[in-house]
């Protein structure tokens, strides 16, 4: 019988929002990590998520983004 390979997980915290998350790869610069939510809060002009996702998250959408 084959032995199962153990997955190593790493726990990190977003430096801006304090949100905790788990990854399976080691981060090169853990202090520079941001969550997706924090990234889009810092860069609202780069928020290219579909209107359906924004509605699910409770983020207001503009008329331009609705198709």
PQR file of N, CA, C, O and H, with PARSE charges and radii, in Angstrom:
ATOM      1  N   UNK A   1       0.836  -1.169   0.000 -0.4000 1.5000
ATOM      2  CA  UNK A   1       0.000   0.000   0.000 -0.0000 2.0000
ATOM      3  C   UNK A   1       0.888   1.242   0.000  0.5500 1.7000
ATOM      4  O   UNK A   1       1.899   1.299   0.701 -0.5500 1.4000
ATOM      5  N   UNK A   2       0.490   2.244  -0.806 -0.4000 1.5000
ATOM      6  CA  UNK A   2       1.270   3.471  -0.892 -0.0000 2.0000
ATOM      7  C   UNK A   2       1.026   4.352   0.324  0.5500 1.7000
ATOM      8  O   UNK A   2      -0.072   4.401   0.878 -0.5500 1.4000
ATOM      9  H   UNK A   2      -0.330   2.197  -1.375  0.4000 1.0000
ATOM     10  N   UNK A   3       2.073   5.036   0.714 -0.4000 1.5000
ATOM     11  CA  UNK A   3       1.925   6.013   1.792 -0.0000 2.0000
ATOM     12  C   UNK A   3       1.392   7.302   1.208  0.5500 1.7000
ATOM     13  O   UNK A   3       1.791   7.712   0.118 -0.5500 1.4000
ATOM     14  H   UNK A   3       2.965   4.997   0.264  0.4000 1.0000
ATOM     15  N   UNK A   4       0.506   7.929   1.921 -0.4000 1.5000
ATOM     16  CA  UNK A   4      -0.016   9.216   1.478 -0.0000 2.0000
ATOM     17  C   UNK A   4       1.021  10.301   1.698  0.5500 1.7000
ATOM     18  O   UNK A   4       1.741  10.312   2.697 -0.5500 1.4000
ATOM     19  H   UNK A   4       0.182   7.596   2.807  0.4000 1.0000
ATOM     20  N   UNK A   5       1.075  11.190   0.763 -0.4000 1.5000
ATOM     21  CA  UNK A   5       2.008  12.302   0.875 -0.0000 2.0000
ATOM     22  C   UNK A   5       1.376  13.387   1.741  0.5500 1.7000
ATOM     23  O   UNK A   5       0.238  13.793   1.505 -0.5500 1.4000
ATOM     24  H   UNK A   5       0.491  11.181  -0.048  0.4000 1.0000
ATOM     25  N   UNK A   6       2.099  13.842   2.720 -0.4000 1.5000
ATOM     26  CA  UNK A   6       1.582  14.876   3.617 -0.0000 2.0000
ATOM     27  C   UNK A   6       1.690  16.232   2.958  0.5500 1.7000
ATOM     28  O   UNK A   6       2.715  16.559   2.359 -0.5500 1.4000
ATOM     29  H   UNK A   6       3.024  13.512   2.912  0.4000 1.0000
ATOM     30  N   UNK A   7       0.620  17.034   3.067 -0.4000 1.5000
ATOM     31  CA  UNK A   7       0.647  18.396   2.552 -0.0000 2.0000
ATOM     32  C   UNK A   7       1.038  19.331   3.681  0.5500 1.7000
ATOM     33  O   UNK A   7       0.473  19.285   4.774 -0.5500 1.4000
ATOM     34  H   UNK A   7      -0.213  16.768   3.553  0.4000 1.0000
ATOM     35  N   UNK A   8       1.998  20.164   3.401 -0.4000 1.5000
ATOM     36  CA  UNK A   8       2.437  21.153   4.367 -0.0000 2.0000
ATOM     37  C   UNK A   8       1.665  22.436   4.094  0.5500 1.7000
ATOM     38  O   UNK A   8       1.597  22.892   2.953 -0.5500 1.4000
ATOM     39  H   UNK A   8       2.457  20.201   2.513  0.4000 1.0000
ATOM     40  N   UNK A   9       1.084  23.017   5.133 -0.4000 1.5000
ATOM     41  CA  UNK A   9       0.339  24.261   4.975 -0.0000 2.0000
ATOM     42  C   UNK A   9       1.024  25.368   5.767  0.5500 1.7000
ATOM     43  O   UNK A   9       1.679  25.124   6.781 -0.5500 1.4000
ATOM     44  H   UNK A   9       1.139  22.647   6.061  0.4000 1.0000
ATOM     45  N   UNK A  10       0.853  26.583   5.277 -0.4000 1.5000
ATOM     46  CA  UNK A  10       1.442  27.754   5.909 -0.0000 2.0000
ATOM     47  C   UNK A  10       0.326  28.739   6.229  0.5500 1.7000
ATOM     48  O   UNK A  10      -0.514  29.025   5.375 -0.5500 1.4000
ATOM     49  H   UNK A  10       0.321  26.781   4.454  0.4000 1.0000
ATOM     50  N   UNK A  11       0.310  29.252   7.437 -0.4000 1.5000
ATOM     51  CA  UNK A  11      -0.693  30.227   7.855 -0.0000 2.0000
ATOM     52  C   UNK A  11      -0.112  31.630   7.747  0.5500 1.7000
ATOM     53  O   UNK A  11       0.981  31.910   8.240 -0.5500 1.4000
ATOM     54  H   UNK A  11       0.991  29.020   8.131  0.4000 1.0000
ATOM     55  N   UNK A  12      -0.872  32.508   7.089 -0.4000 1.5000
ATOM     56  CA  UNK A  12      -0.440  33.892   6.916 -0.0000 2.0000
ATOM     57  C   UNK A  12      -1.570  34.826   7.306  0.5500 1.7000
ATOM     58  O   UNK A  12      -2.735  34.431   7.359 -0.5500 1.4000
ATOM     59  H   UNK A  12      -1.760  32.281   6.689  0.4000 1.0000
ATOM     60  N   UNK A  13      -1.208  36.061   7.576 -0.4000 1.5000
ATOM     61  CA  UNK A  13      -2.180  37.085   7.947 -0.0000 2.0000
ATOM     62  C   UNK A  13      -1.992  38.284   7.016  0.5500 1.7000
ATOM     63  O   UNK A  13      -0.866  38.703   6.747 -0.5500 1.4000
ATOM     64  H   UNK A  13      -0.261  36.381   7.533  0.4000 1.0000
ATOM     65  N   UNK A  14      -3.112  38.832   6.526 -0.4000 1.5000
ATOM     66  CA  UNK A  14      -3.062  40.010   5.673 -0.0000 2.0000
ATOM     67  C   UNK A  14      -2.557  41.181   6.500  0.5500 1.7000
ATOM     68  O   UNK A  14      -3.056  41.438   7.596 -0.5500 1.4000
ATOM     69  H   UNK A  14      -4.026  38.492   6.744  0.4000 1.0000
ATOM     70  N   UNK A  15      -1.563  41.891   5.971 -0.4000 1.5000
ATOM     71  CA  UNK A  15      -0.961  42.990   6.725 -0.0000 2.0000
ATOM     72  C   UNK A  15      -1.885  44.198   6.827  0.5500 1.7000
ATOM     73  O   UNK A  15      -1.688  45.042   7.701 -0.5500 1.4000
ATOM     74  H   UNK A  15      -1.158  41.682   5.081  0.4000 1.0000
ATOM     75  N   UNK A  16      -2.885  44.303   5.959 -0.4000 1.5000
ATOM     76  CA  UNK A  16      -3.777  45.444   5.964 -0.0000 2.0000
ATOM     77  C   UNK A  16      -5.065  45.179   6.738  0.5500 1.7000
ATOM     78  O   UNK A  16      -5.445  45.967   7.604 -0.5500 1.4000
ATOM     79  H   UNK A  16      -3.045  43.617   5.249  0.4000 1.0000
ATOM     80  N   UNK A  17      -5.731  44.078   6.430 -0.4000 1.5000
ATOM     81  CA  UNK A  17      -7.032  43.807   7.044 -0.0000 2.0000
ATOM     82  C   UNK A  17      -6.954  42.867   8.246  0.5500 1.7000
ATOM     83  O   UNK A  17      -7.907  42.785   9.022 -0.5500 1.4000
ATOM     84  H   UNK A  17      -5.423  43.438   5.726  0.4000 1.0000
ATOM     85  N   UNK A  18      -5.853  42.166   8.411 -0.4000 1.5000
ATOM     86  CA  UNK A  18      -5.724  41.234   9.514 -0.0000 2.0000
ATOM     87  C   UNK A  18      -6.401  39.897   9.257  0.5500 1.7000
ATOM     88  O   UNK A  18      -6.480  39.059  10.155 -0.5500 1.4000
ATOM     89  H   UNK A  18      -5.080  42.233   7.781  0.4000 1.0000
ATOM     90  N   UNK A  19      -6.889  39.689   8.040 -0.4000 1.5000
ATOM     91  CA  UNK A  19      -7.570  38.447   7.663 -0.0000 2.0000
ATOM     92  C   UNK A  19      -6.559  37.301   7.624  0.5500 1.7000
ATOM     93  O   UNK A  19      -5.448  37.473   7.122 -0.5500 1.4000
ATOM     94  H   UNK A  19      -6.825  40.369   7.310  0.4000 1.0000
ATOM     95  N   UNK A  20      -6.932  36.149   8.143 -0.4000 1.5000
ATOM     96  CA  UNK A  20      -6.053  34.987   8.188 -0.0000 2.0000
ATOM     97  C   UNK A  20      -6.380  34.055   7.027  0.5500 1.7000
ATOM     98  O   UNK A  20      -7.551  33.868   6.698 -0.5500 1.4000
ATOM     99  H   UNK A  20      -7.834  36.010   8.551  0.4000 1.0000
ATOM    100  N   UNK A  21      -5.358  33.467   6.401 -0.4000 1.5000
ATOM    101  CA  UNK A  21      -5.579  32.494   5.350 -0.0000 2.0000
ATOM    102  C   UNK A  21      -4.459  31.474   5.345  0.5500 1.7000
ATOM    103  O   UNK A  21      -3.401  31.690   5.937 -0.5500 1.4000
ATOM    104  H   UNK A  21      -4.406  33.619   6.669  0.4000 1.0000
ATOM    105  N   UNK A  22      -4.703  30.353   4.666 -0.4000 1.5000
ATOM    106  CA  UNK A  22      -3.783  29.225   4.640 -0.0000 2.0000
ATOM    107  C   UNK A  22      -3.370  28.972   3.193  0.5500 1.7000
ATOM    108  O   UNK A  22      -4.211  28.990   2.294 -0.5500 1.4000
ATOM    109  H   UNK A  22      -5.562  30.178   4.185  0.4000 1.0000
ATOM    110  N   UNK A  23      -2.094  28.739   2.968 -0.4000 1.5000
ATOM    111  CA  UNK A  23      -1.591  28.401   1.635 -0.0000 2.0000
ATOM    112  C   UNK A  23      -0.781  27.114   1.714  0.5500 1.7000
ATOM    113  O   UNK A  23      -0.381  26.679   2.794 -0.5500 1.4000
ATOM    114  H   UNK A  23      -1.410  28.724   3.698  0.4000 1.0000
ATOM    115  N   UNK A  24      -0.551  26.521   0.568 -0.4000 1.5000
ATOM    116  CA  UNK A  24       0.255  25.302   0.526 -0.0000 2.0000
ATOM    117  C   UNK A  24       1.673  25.581   0.065  0.5500 1.7000
ATOM    118  O   UNK A  24       2.497  24.668   0.005 -0.5500 1.4000
ATOM    119  H   UNK A  24      -0.876  26.873  -0.310  0.4000 1.0000
ATOM    120  N   UNK A  25       1.968  26.839  -0.261 -0.4000 1.5000
ATOM    121  CA  UNK A  25       3.320  27.210  -0.657 -0.0000 2.0000
ATOM    122  C   UNK A  25       3.860  28.283   0.276  0.5500 1.7000
ATOM    123  O   UNK A  25       3.112  29.121   0.780 -0.5500 1.4000
ATOM    124  H   UNK A  25       1.298  27.580  -0.212  0.4000 1.0000
ATOM    125  N   UNK A  26       5.142  28.245   0.494 -0.4000 1.5000
ATOM    126  CA  UNK A  26       5.790  29.236   1.340 -0.0000 2.0000
ATOM    127  C   UNK A  26       5.886  30.555   0.580  0.5500 1.7000
ATOM    128  O   UNK A  26       6.249  30.570  -0.597 -0.5500 1.4000
ATOM    129  H   UNK A  26       5.749  27.564   0.084  0.4000 1.0000
ATOM    130  N   UNK A  27       5.565  31.648   1.240 -0.4000 1.5000
ATOM    131  CA  UNK A  27       5.626  32.964   0.622 -0.0000 2.0000
ATOM    132  C   UNK A  27       7.037  33.529   0.740  0.5500 1.7000
ATOM    133  O   UNK A  27       7.697  33.376   1.767 -0.5500 1.4000
ATOM    134  H   UNK A  27       5.270  31.635   2.195  0.4000 1.0000
ATOM    135  N   UNK A  28       7.483  34.178  -0.320 -0.4000 1.5000
ATOM    136  CA  UNK A  28       8.823  34.773  -0.302 -0.0000 2.0000
ATOM    137  C   UNK A  28       8.870  35.958   0.661  0.5500 1.7000
ATOM    138  O   UNK A  28       9.838  36.115   1.404 -0.5500 1.4000
ATOM    139  H   UNK A  28       6.946  34.303  -1.155  0.4000 1.0000
ATOM    140  N   UNK A  29       7.827  36.792   0.651 -0.4000 1.5000
ATOM    141  CA  UNK A  29       7.753  37.962   1.527 -0.0000 2.0000
ATOM    142  C   UNK A  29       6.410  37.966   2.249  0.5500 1.7000
ATOM    143  O   UNK A  29       5.483  38.633   1.789 -0.5500 1.4000
ATOM    144  H   UNK A  29       7.041  36.665   0.047  0.4000 1.0000
ATOM    145  N   UNK A  30       6.270  37.259   3.346 -0.4000 1.5000
ATOM    146  CA  UNK A  30       4.978  37.165   4.019 -0.0000 2.0000
ATOM    147  C   UNK A  30       4.444  38.497   4.540  0.5500 1.7000
ATOM    148  O   UNK A  30       3.233  38.646   4.702 -0.5500 1.4000
ATOM    149  H   UNK A  30       7.022  36.717   3.720  0.4000 1.0000
ATOM    150  N   UNK A  31       5.313  39.460   4.804 -0.4000 1.5000
ATOM    151  CA  UNK A  31       4.838  40.756   5.299 -0.0000 2.0000
ATOM    152  C   UNK A  31       4.178  41.575   4.194  0.5500 1.7000
ATOM    153  O   UNK A  31       3.421  42.501   4.485 -0.5500 1.4000
ATOM    154  H   UNK A  31       6.297  39.338   4.672  0.4000 1.0000
ATOM    155  N   UNK A  32       4.450  41.253   2.939 -0.4000 1.5000
ATOM    156  CA  UNK A  32       3.887  41.982   1.807 -0.0000 2.0000
ATOM    157  C   UNK A  32       2.584  41.380   1.287  0.5500 1.7000
ATOM    158  O   UNK A  32       2.007  41.906   0.335 -0.5500 1.4000
ATOM    159  H   UNK A  32       5.066  40.501   2.702  0.4000 1.0000
ATOM    160  N   UNK A  33       2.111  40.295   1.886 -0.4000 1.5000
ATOM    161  CA  UNK A  33       0.907  39.632   1.390 -0.0000 2.0000
ATOM    162  C   UNK A  33      -0.353  40.435   1.714  0.5500 1.7000
ATOM    163  O   UNK A  33      -0.493  40.990   2.804 -0.5500 1.4000
ATOM    164  H   UNK A  33       2.580  39.868   2.660  0.4000 1.0000
ATOM    165  N   UNK A  34      -1.268  40.481   0.737 -0.4000 1.5000
ATOM    166  CA  UNK A  34      -2.564  41.130   0.904 -0.0000 2.0000
ATOM    167  C   UNK A  34      -3.652  40.154   0.506  0.5500 1.7000
ATOM    168  O   UNK A  34      -3.458  39.330  -0.387 -0.5500 1.4000
ATOM    169  H   UNK A  34      -1.154  40.029  -0.148  0.4000 1.0000
ATOM    170  N   UNK A  35      -4.785  40.244   1.157 -0.4000 1.5000
ATOM    171  CA  UNK A  35      -5.920  39.447   0.731 -0.0000 2.0000
ATOM    172  C   UNK A  35      -6.526  40.099  -0.502  0.5500 1.7000
ATOM    173  O   UNK A  35      -6.235  41.257  -0.804 -0.5500 1.4000
ATOM    174  H   UNK A  35      -4.943  40.914   1.883  0.4000 1.0000
ATOM    175  N   UNK A  36      -7.361  39.363  -1.210 -0.4000 1.5000
ATOM    176  CA  UNK A  36      -8.007  39.887  -2.406 -0.0000 2.0000
ATOM    177  C   UNK A  36      -8.884  41.073  -2.046  0.5500 1.7000
ATOM    178  O   UNK A  36      -8.915  42.073  -2.764 -0.5500 1.4000
ATOM    179  H   UNK A  36      -7.597  38.423  -0.964  0.4000 1.0000
ATOM    180  N   UNK A  37      -9.589  40.961  -0.943 -0.4000 1.5000
ATOM    181  CA  UNK A  37     -10.464  42.046  -0.492 -0.0000 2.0000
ATOM    182  C   UNK A  37      -9.663  43.325  -0.235  0.5500 1.7000
ATOM    183  O   UNK A  37     -10.071  44.409  -0.649 -0.5500 1.4000
ATOM    184  H   UNK A  37      -9.564  40.149  -0.360  0.4000 1.0000
ATOM    185  N   UNK A  38      -8.546  43.198   0.435 -0.4000 1.5000
ATOM    186  CA  UNK A  38      -7.705  44.363   0.741 -0.0000 2.0000
ATOM    187  C   UNK A  38      -7.107  44.954  -0.532  0.5500 1.7000
ATOM    188  O   UNK A  38      -6.981  46.173  -0.645 -0.5500 1.4000
ATOM    189  H   UNK A  38      -8.214  42.317   0.772  0.4000 1.0000
ATOM    190  N   UNK A  39      -6.740  44.111  -1.486 -0.4000 1.5000
ATOM    191  CA  UNK A  39      -6.171  44.601  -2.737 -0.0000 2.0000
ATOM    192  C   UNK A  39      -7.182  45.462  -3.491  0.5500 1.7000
ATOM    193  O   UNK A  39      -6.851  46.545  -3.972 -0.5500 1.4000
ATOM    194  H   UNK A  39      -6.842  43.120  -1.394  0.4000 1.0000
ATOM    195  N   UNK A  40      -8.421  44.969  -3.589 -0.4000 1.5000
ATOM    196  CA  UNK A  40      -9.446  45.724  -4.316 -0.0000 2.0000
ATOM    197  C   UNK A  40      -9.888  46.960  -3.551  0.5500 1.7000
ATOM    198  O   UNK A  40     -10.353  47.919  -4.167 -0.5500 1.4000
ATOM    199  H   UNK A  40      -8.690  44.088  -3.198  0.4000 1.0000
ATOM    200  N   UNK A  41      -9.760  46.970  -2.233 -0.4000 1.5000
ATOM    201  CA  UNK A  41     -10.050  48.188  -1.470 -0.0000 2.0000
ATOM    202  C   UNK A  41      -8.987  49.249  -1.753  0.5500 1.7000
ATOM    203  O   UNK A  41      -9.301  50.438  -1.808 -0.5500 1.4000
ATOM    204  H   UNK A  41      -9.382  46.191  -1.733  0.4000 1.0000
ATOM    205  N   UNK A  42      -7.746  48.834  -1.931 -0.4000 1.5000
ATOM    206  CA  UNK A  42      -6.672  49.767  -2.223 -0.0000 2.0000
ATOM    207  C   UNK A  42      -6.700  50.236  -3.677  0.5500 1.7000
ATOM    208  O   UNK A  42      -6.295  51.359  -3.975 -0.5500 1.4000
ATOM    209  H   UNK A  42      -7.491  47.869  -1.886  0.4000 1.0000
ATOM    210  N   UNK A  43      -7.177  49.379  -4.582 -0.4000 1.5000
ATOM    211  CA  UNK A  43      -7.184  49.670  -6.016 -0.0000 2.0000
ATOM    212  C   UNK A  43      -8.587  49.490  -6.593  0.5500 1.7000
ATOM    213  O   UNK A  43      -8.804  48.551  -7.360 -0.5500 1.4000
ATOM    214  H   UNK A  43      -7.505  48.466  -4.340  0.4000 1.0000
ATOM    215  N   UNK A  44      -9.548  50.352  -6.253 -0.4000 1.5000
ATOM    216  CA  UNK A  44     -10.911  50.163  -6.752 -0.0000 2.0000
ATOM    217  C   UNK A  44     -11.023  50.322  -8.267  0.5500 1.7000
ATOM    218  O   UNK A  44     -11.942  49.767  -8.870 -0.5500 1.4000
ATOM    219  H   UNK A  44      -9.372  51.114  -5.630  0.4000 1.0000
ATOM    220  N   UNK A  45     -10.115  51.062  -8.892 -0.4000 1.5000
ATOM    221  CA  UNK A  45     -10.154  51.230 -10.342 -0.0000 2.0000
ATOM    222  C   UNK A  45      -9.741  49.957 -11.081  0.5500 1.7000
ATOM    223  O   UNK A  45     -10.044  49.817 -12.266 -0.5500 1.4000
ATOM    224  H   UNK A  45      -9.368  51.512  -8.402  0.4000 1.0000
ATOM    225  N   UNK A  46      -9.066  49.038 -10.419 -0.4000 1.5000
ATOM    226  CA  UNK A  46      -8.637  47.791 -11.051 -0.0000 2.0000
ATOM    227  C   UNK A  46      -9.583  46.632 -10.751  0.5500 1.7000
ATOM    228  O   UNK A  46      -9.289  45.489 -11.102 -0.5500 1.4000
ATOM    229  H   UNK A  46      -8.820  49.152  -9.456  0.4000 1.0000
ATOM    230  N   UNK A  47     -10.709  46.910 -10.110 -0.4000 1.5000
ATOM    231  CA  UNK A  47     -11.675  45.873  -9.749 -0.0000 2.0000
ATOM    232  C   UNK A  47     -12.432  45.436 -10.998  0.5500 1.7000
ATOM    233  O   UNK A  47     -13.381  46.097 -11.419 -0.5500 1.4000
ATOM    234  H   UNK A  47     -10.948  47.838  -9.824  0.4000 1.0000
ATOM    235  N   UNK A  48     -12.007  44.319 -11.589 -0.4000 1.5000
ATOM    236  CA  UNK A  48     -12.602  43.826 -12.818 -0.0000 2.0000
ATOM    237  C   UNK A  48     -13.484  42.594 -12.589  0.5500 1.7000
ATOM    238  O   UNK A  48     -13.764  41.846 -13.525 -0.5500 1.4000
ATOM    239  H   UNK A  48     -11.235  43.782 -11.246  0.4000 1.0000
ATOM    240  N   UNK A  49     -13.914  42.390 -11.353 -0.4000 1.5000
ATOM    241  CA  UNK A  49     -14.777  41.253 -11.057 -0.0000 2.0000
ATOM    242  C   UNK A  49     -16.145  41.462 -11.693  0.5500 1.7000
ATOM    243  O   UNK A  49     -16.602  42.599 -11.814 -0.5500 1.4000
ATOM    244  H   UNK A  49     -13.686  42.998 -10.592  0.4000 1.0000
ATOM    245  N   UNK A  50     -16.805  40.376 -12.103 -0.4000 1.5000
ATOM    246  CA  UNK A  50     -18.134  40.500 -12.708 -0.0000 2.0000
ATOM    247  C   UNK A  50     -19.158  41.045 -11.710  0.5500 1.7000
ATOM    248  O   UNK A  50     -18.979  40.932 -10.497 -0.5500 1.4000
ATOM    249  H   UNK A  50     -16.434  39.453 -12.006  0.4000 1.0000
ATOM    250  N   UNK A  51     -20.231  41.637 -12.236 -0.4000 1.5000
ATOM    251  CA  UNK A  51     -21.274  42.230 -11.404 -0.0000 2.0000
ATOM    252  C   UNK A  51     -21.923  41.188 -10.499  0.5500 1.7000
ATOM    253  O   UNK A  51     -22.340  41.513  -9.387 -0.5500 1.4000
ATOM    254  H   UNK A  51     -20.376  41.729 -13.221  0.4000 1.0000
ATOM    255  N   UNK A  52     -22.015  39.945 -10.958 -0.4000 1.5000
ATOM    256  CA  UNK A  52     -22.627  38.874 -10.156 -0.0000 2.0000
ATOM    257  C   UNK A  52     -21.828  38.648  -8.878  0.5500 1.7000
ATOM    258  O   UNK A  52     -22.405  38.486  -7.803 -0.5500 1.4000
ATOM    259  H   UNK A  52     -21.677  39.681 -11.862  0.4000 1.0000
ATOM    260  N   UNK A  53     -20.519  38.637  -8.992 -0.4000 1.5000
ATOM    261  CA  UNK A  53     -19.646  38.422  -7.830 -0.0000 2.0000
ATOM    262  C   UNK A  53     -19.750  39.607  -6.879  0.5500 1.7000
ATOM    263  O   UNK A  53     -19.830  39.423  -5.665 -0.5500 1.4000
ATOM    264  H   UNK A  53     -20.050  38.768  -9.865  0.4000 1.0000
ATOM    265  N   UNK A  54     -19.749  40.819  -7.423 -0.4000 1.5000
ATOM    266  CA  UNK A  54     -19.853  42.005  -6.580 -0.0000 2.0000
ATOM    267  C   UNK A  54     -21.180  42.027  -5.831  0.5500 1.7000
ATOM    268  O   UNK A  54     -21.237  42.419  -4.665 -0.5500 1.4000
ATOM    269  H   UNK A  54     -19.684  40.968  -8.410  0.4000 1.0000
ATOM    270  N   UNK A  55     -22.238  41.606  -6.504 -0.4000 1.5000
ATOM    271  CA  UNK A  55     -23.554  41.571  -5.859 -0.0000 2.0000
ATOM    272  C   UNK A  55     -23.553  40.554  -4.710  0.5500 1.7000
ATOM    273  O   UNK A  55     -24.116  40.813  -3.646 -0.5500 1.4000
ATOM    274  H   UNK A  55     -22.191  41.288  -7.451  0.4000 1.0000
ATOM    275  N   UNK A  56     -22.920  39.405  -4.932 -0.4000 1.5000
ATOM    276  CA  UNK A  56     -22.847  38.362  -3.908 -0.0000 2.0000
ATOM    277  C   UNK A  56     -22.066  38.845  -2.683  0.5500 1.7000
ATOM    278  O   UNK A  56     -22.391  38.487  -1.551 -0.5500 1.4000
ATOM    279  H   UNK A  56     -22.463  39.195  -5.796  0.4000 1.0000
ATOM    280  N   UNK A  57     -21.034  39.662  -2.920 -0.4000 1.5000
ATOM    281  CA  UNK A  57     -20.208  40.181  -1.828 -0.0000 2.0000
ATOM    282  C   UNK A  57     -20.793  41.436  -1.194  0.5500 1.7000
ATOM    283  O   UNK A  57     -20.306  41.891  -0.159 -0.5500 1.4000
ATOM    284  H   UNK A  57     -20.771  39.953  -3.840  0.4000 1.0000
ATOM    285  N   UNK A  58     -21.848  42.008  -1.814 -0.4000 1.5000
ATOM    286  CA  UNK A  58     -22.473  43.200  -1.265 -0.0000 2.0000
ATOM    287  C   UNK A  58     -21.756  44.481  -1.629  0.5500 1.7000
ATOM    288  O   UNK A  58     -21.875  45.485  -0.926 -0.5500 1.4000
ATOM    289  H   UNK A  58     -22.244  41.638  -2.655  0.4000 1.0000
ATOM    290  N   UNK A  59     -21.012  44.453  -2.724 -0.4000 1.5000
ATOM    291  CA  UNK A  59     -20.279  45.629  -3.185 -0.0000 2.0000
ATOM    292  C   UNK A  59     -21.146  46.348  -4.207  0.5500 1.7000
ATOM    293  O   UNK A  59     -21.646  45.711  -5.134 -0.5500 1.4000
ATOM    294  H   UNK A  59     -20.916  43.638  -3.294  0.4000 1.0000
ATOM    295  N   UNK A  60     -21.341  47.675  -4.065 -0.4000 1.5000
ATOM    296  CA  UNK A  60     -22.164  48.386  -5.043 -0.0000 2.0000
ATOM    297  C   UNK A  60     -21.515  48.387  -6.422  0.5500 1.7000
ATOM    298  O   UNK A  60     -20.297  48.513  -6.553 -0.5500 1.4000
ATOM    299  H   UNK A  60     -20.934  48.192  -3.312  0.4000 1.0000
ATOM    300  N   UNK A  61     -22.356  48.243  -7.453 -0.4000 1.5000
ATOM    301  CA  UNK A  61     -21.874  48.244  -8.826 -0.0000 2.0000
ATOM    302  C   UNK A  61     -22.389  49.488  -9.534  0.5500 1.7000
ATOM    303  O   UNK A  61     -23.392  50.074  -9.126 -0.5500 1.4000
ATOM    304  H   UNK A  61     -23.345  48.140  -7.347  0.4000 1.0000
ATOM    305  N   UNK A  62     -21.709  49.884 -10.582 -0.4000 1.5000
ATOM    306  CA  UNK A  62     -22.155  51.012 -11.363 -0.0000 2.0000
ATOM    307  C   UNK A  62     -22.918  50.516 -12.585  0.5500 1.7000
ATOM    308  O   UNK A  62     -22.869  49.328 -12.904 -0.5500 1.4000
ATOM    309  H   UNK A  62     -20.895  49.408 -10.914  0.4000 1.0000
ATOM    310  N   UNK A  63     -23.613  51.401 -13.264 -0.4000 1.5000
ATOM    311  CA  UNK A  63     -24.392  51.022 -14.433 -0.0000 2.0000
ATOM    312  C   UNK A  63     -23.489  50.578 -15.585  0.5500 1.7000
ATOM    313  O   UNK A  63     -23.912  49.784 -16.425 -0.5500 1.4000
ATOM    314  H   UNK A  63     -23.652  52.366 -13.006  0.4000 1.0000
ATOM    315  N   UNK A  64     -22.257  51.077 -15.639 -0.4000 1.5000
ATOM    316  CA  UNK A  64     -21.326  50.709 -16.689 -0.0000 2.0000
ATOM    317  C   UNK A  64     -20.960  49.219 -16.617  0.5500 1.7000
ATOM    318  O   UNK A  64     -20.749  48.581 -17.648 -0.5500 1.4000
ATOM    319  H   UNK A  64     -21.913  51.723 -14.957  0.4000 1.0000
ATOM    320  N   UNK A  65     -20.887  48.676 -15.416 -0.4000 1.5000
ATOM    321  CA  UNK A  65     -20.458  47.296 -15.249 -0.0000 2.0000
ATOM    322  C   UNK A  65     -21.557  46.299 -15.535  0.5500 1.7000
ATOM    323  O   UNK A  65     -21.268  45.128 -15.779 -0.5500 1.4000
ATOM    324  H   UNK A  65     -21.059  49.195 -14.578  0.4000 1.0000
ATOM    325  N   UNK A  66     -22.806  46.723 -15.512 -0.4000 1.5000
ATOM    326  CA  UNK A  66     -23.920  45.812 -15.798 -0.0000 2.0000
ATOM    327  C   UNK A  66     -24.092  45.681 -17.296  0.5500 1.7000
ATOM    328  O   UNK A  66     -24.140  46.685 -18.006 -0.5500 1.4000
ATOM    329  H   UNK A  66     -23.040  47.675 -15.313  0.4000 1.0000
ATOM    330  N   UNK A  67     -24.183  44.471 -17.778 -0.4000 1.5000
ATOM    331  CA  UNK A  67     -24.346  44.253 -19.217 -0.0000 2.0000
ATOM    332  C   UNK A  67     -25.698  43.670 -19.515  0.5500 1.7000
ATOM    333  O   UNK A  67     -26.019  43.417 -20.676 -0.5500 1.4000
ATOM    334  H   UNK A  67     -24.143  43.656 -17.201  0.4000 1.0000
TER
END
